[in-house]
Amino acid sequence: MRDKLSHPHPAVGDGERESEPTPAVADSAVFVKADLRGATLGDAVLRRANLDGAHLHSATLRHADLEEASLRGANLMEADLSTARLGLGDLRDSLLAVANLSEANLAEARLAGANLRGANVSHAQLQRAELCSALLGGAVLDGADLKDADLFAVDLSNVNLEWAEGIEVDQLAQADIFRSTDLPHGFEKSETLRQRIAECQTAEAEGEDPPVWAE
């Protein structure tokens, strides 16, 4: 059974002035595999909602509250999630290519295996986010806070990390693909990181998987 997004408006009687639209509210609702392509859900309250496998291509979710929501395998390609609250959310294996996640709160979100190619993740909060095996090729990470984020086996091809915040050398060395990656200022001096990038590039040139990072 599909839950409906509720809009808690009072009825408007004759001669009464219609109130401004209020955000949709659907806490803990279930929208598994729902077709919400192009939907306008800005400011919607969807805390702990189940949107696994939902089709949200080009949907507007600007400033939506999706704290602890599950969006596993959801299609969010080209969706507007700017300033959305996705902390502790489950976005594993989701499609977020070319999505707008600027200034979104993704702290402690689970993004393992997610496709974020070409996404705008500038100034997003990604502290302690799980990004293992995520595809970040061409993503914009200017001002993004990646403190303590899990970057194991991440694809960082064509990513500029010069203005990303909170990254440590040992954290970045967990990544697998560094093709045309711009490192944070000063990181090029790290022998650990130079060796890691060299071995990953050698493995890629030989058609092999990069060796597992071991501190």
C-alpha positions in Angstrom: 0.0 0.0 0.0 1.4 3.4 -1.0 1.4 6.1 1.6 0.3 9.6 0.6 2.2 12.8 1.3 -0.1 14.8 3.6 -0.4 18.5 3.4 -1.8 19.7 6.8 -3.9 22.6 5.5 -7.1 23.8 7.2 -10.1 24.0 4.9 -10.5 27.3 3.2 -14.0 28.7 3.5 -15.7 31.3 1.4 -14.1 34.7 1.8 -11.1 33.3 3.7 -7.7 33.9 2.4 -5.9 30.8 1.4 -2.8 30.1 3.5 0.6 29.6 2.1 1.4 26.0 1.0 2.9 24.0 3.8 5.5 21.2 3.4 4.3 17.7 2.8 4.7 15.5 5.9 5.2 11.7 5.7 7.3 10.6 8.6 8.1 6.8 8.4 6.1 6.5 5.3 6.7 3.7 2.7 7.3 4.6 -0.9 9.3 1.6 -2.0 9.9 1.7 -5.8 7.5 4.7 -6.1 7.5 6.7 -9.3 8.2 10.2 -8.1 10.1 11.4 -11.2 10.1 15.2 -11.3 8.1 15.5 -8.1 8.3 18.8 -6.2 9.0 17.9 -2.6 10.9 20.9 -1.4 10.8 21.2 2.5 9.0 17.9 2.7 9.3 16.1 6.0 10.2 12.5 5.2 12.1 11.4 8.3 12.7 7.6 8.5 10.7 7.2 5.3 11.4 4.1 3.2 12.1 5.2 -0.4 14.2 2.1 -1.4 14.3 1.8 -5.2 12.2 4.9 -5.7 12.4 6.8 -9.0 13.2 10.4 -8.1 14.9 11.4 -11.3 15.0 15.3 -11.5 12.8 15.5 -8.3 13.0 18.7 -6.2 13.9 17.8 -2.6 15.5 21.1 -1.7 15.7 21.5 2.1 13.7 18.3 2.6 14.1 16.5 5.9 15.2 13.0 5.1 17.0 12.2 8.4 17.4 8.5 8.8 15.4 7.8 5.6 16.2 4.8 3.5 16.9 5.4 -0.2 18.8 2.3 -1.0 19.1 1.8 -4.8 16.9 4.9 -5.4 17.3 6.8 -8.7 18.1 10.4 -7.7 19.9 11.4 -10.9 19.7 15.2 -11.5 17.6 15.6 -8.4 17.9 18.8 -6.4 18.8 17.9 -2.8 20.5 21.1 -2.0 20.4 21.9 1.8 18.5 18.7 2.3 18.9 16.9 5.7 20.1 13.3 5.0 22.0 12.6 8.2 22.1 8.9 9.1 20.3 8.2 5.9 20.8 4.9 3.9 21.7 5.8 0.3 23.7 2.7 -0.5 23.9 1.9 -4.2 21.8 4.9 -5.0 22.1 6.8 -8.3 23.0 10.4 -7.5 24.9 11.3 -10.7 24.7 15.0 -11.6 22.5 15.6 -8.5 22.7 18.8 -6.6 23.7 18.0 -3.0 25.3 21.4 -2.3 25.1 22.3 1.4 23.3 19.1 2.2 23.7 17.4 5.6 25.0 13.9 4.9 26.7 13.4 8.2 27.0 9.7 9.0 25.0 8.8 5.9 25.6 5.4 4.3 26.6 6.0 0.7 28.6 2.8 0.0 28.5 1.9 -3.7 26.5 5.1 -4.6 27.1 6.8 -8.0 27.9 10.5 -7.4 29.6 11.1 -10.7 29.3 14.8 -11.7 27.3 15.6 -8.6 27.6 19.0 -6.9 28.5 18.1 -3.3 30.0 21.5 -2.5 29.9 22.6 1.1 28.0 19.4 2.1 28.5 17.9 5.5 30.0 14.4 5.1 31.5 13.9 8.5 31.8 10.2 9.3 29.8 9.3 6.1 30.3 5.8 4.7 31.5 6.3 1.1 33.3 3.0 0.5 33.3 2.0 -3.2 31.4 5.1 -4.1 31.9 6.6 -7.6 32.8 10.3 -7.2 34.3 10.9 -10.6 33.9 14.5 -11.6 32.0 15.4 -8.5 32.4 19.0 -7.1 33.6 18.8 -3.5 34.6 22.4 -2.9 34.1 23.2 0.8 32.7 19.8 1.6 33.6 18.5 5.1 34.9 14.9 4.8 36.2 14.6 8.4 36.4 10.9 9.3 34.5 9.9 6.2 35.2 6.3 5.0 36.9 6.6 1.6 37.8 3.0 1.2 38.0 2.0 -2.5 36.4 5.2 -3.7 36.8 6.4 -7.3 38.2 10.0 -7.2 38.9 10.4 -10.9 38.7 14.0 -12.1 37.9 15.3 -8.6 39.4 18.5 -7.3 40.1 18.1 -3.6 42.0 21.3 -3.1 39.2 23.0 -1.3 37.6 20.0 0.4 37.8 20.1 4.2 38.7 17.7 7.0 40.6 15.1 4.9 43.7 13.4 6.3 46.4 11.7 4.3 45.7 8.2 5.7 42.0 8.6 5.0 42.6 9.6 1.4 45.1 6.8 0.8 42.2 4.3 1.2 40.8 5.4 -2.2 41.4 3.2 -5.3 41.2 5.5 -8.3 43.1 8.8 -8.6 43.0 9.5 -12.3 43.4 13.3 -12.8 42.7 13.9 -9.1 43.8 17.3 -7.6 45.0 16.7 -4.1 44.5 19.0 -1.1 47.3 21.5 -0.6 50.4 19.9 0.8 49.3 16.3 0.3 51.6 15.9 -2.7 54.5 15.9 -0.3 53.3 12.7 1.4 55.4 9.7 0.5 52.6 7.4 1.7 50.1 9.0 -0.6 52.5 9.1 -3.6 53.2 5.4 -3.2 49.5 4.6 -2.9 48.6 6.6 -6.0 51.5 5.0 -8.0 50.4 1.5 -7.1 46.8 2.2 -7.9 47.7 3.7 -11.3 50.0 0.8 -12.1 47.2 -1.7 -11.3 44.8 0.3 -13.5 47.2 0.4 -16.4 47.6 -3.4 -16.1 43.9 -4.0 -15.9 44.0 -5.3 -12.4 42.2 -4.3 -9.2 44.1 -1.8 -7.0 45.7 -3.5 -4.0 43.8 -3.3 -0.8 45.0 -0.4 1.3 46.8 -1.4 4.5 48.1 1.2 6.9 
